[in-house]
Amino acid sequence: MHKQETGDTGMSGERFGAFVRREREAKEIGLREMAKMIGVSPTYLSKVERDEFSPPAEDKVKAIAKIINCDADELLARAGRVSSDLSDIIRRRPIELAALLRTTKGLKAEDIARLACEVQKAKGN
């Protein structure tokens, strides 16, 4: 998995389709093979990779992430989406979670990871 950090996003400015194509080709997976693996037509995948079509639905994005060995949440973010399980968590506690997320703005990735570890310890997991 390639992690290129720029700004608060933790990702390069590379568009979803271009990123998927680059990663697919780096893993030497053919377009037709990848399309079959995720259950779409090669024509559709080609247009997604050229950013002519919007990224596919969440389940397809997660399947692509698994194939190219990329974190699913990172790839969903590139697609302009948030995983449905996270959306559900936020909907249940919107005020508290919005405040928590806003407090992490400007923190480095390793600081956020450390914070997540501390929360896991506090939960006893």
Secondary structure, 3 states (H helix, E strand, C coil): CCCCCCCCCCCCCCCHHHHHHHHHHHCCCCHHHHHHHHCCCHHHHHHHHCCCCCCCCHHHHHHHHHHCCCCHHHHHHHCCCCCHHHHHHHHHCHHHHHHHHHHCCCCCHHHHHHHHHHHHHHHCC
